[in-house]
Amino acid sequence: MADPFAKTLEFECDAGNSEKNWKRHRVSIPECEQVFFNKPLAVRPDSDHSSKEVRFFAFGKTDSGRRLAVVFMMRSGRFRVVTARDQSRRERRTYESYEKEDPEVQK
């Protein structure tokens, strides 16, 4: 499957969301960005929260191997992170199955 974000390399930072992610979940801006460059990257629509703008879930890992769940949207061709946190137990199991299948494949 072609990577729908292959040409997108820019991130839009919202100071309020960045501060919230750090205070609540201890996730930094660089960690959020790393998720999109490491494989496997699992991306799914977040239809429950997409009434005004289309949102997505990204499940991936940081350079240090921390597994994160990142909610984001695309604005003007840029990633805009809404929230980021450690993956839940269930999300980790699902993500680990992607790693076992093929660590180079984006699902």
Stockholm file with secondary structure:
# STOCKHOLM 1.0

chainA/1-107         MADPFAKTLEFECDAGNSEKNWKRHRVSIPECEQVFFNKPLAVRPDSDHSSKEVRFFAFGKTDSGRRLAVVFMMRSGRFRVVTARDQSRRERRTYESYEKEDPEVQK
#=GR chainA/1-107 SS CCCTTTTCCCEECCHHHHHHHHHHHCCCHHHHHHHTTSSCCEEEECGGGCSSSCEEEEEEECTTCCEEEEEEEEETTEEEEEEEEECCHHHHHHHHHHHHHCTTCCC
#=GC SS_cons         CCCTTTTCCCEECCHHHHHHHHHHHCCCHHHHHHHTTSSCCEEEECGGGCSSSCEEEEEEECTTCCEEEEEEEEETTEEEEEEEEECCHHHHHHHHHHHHHCTTCCC
//
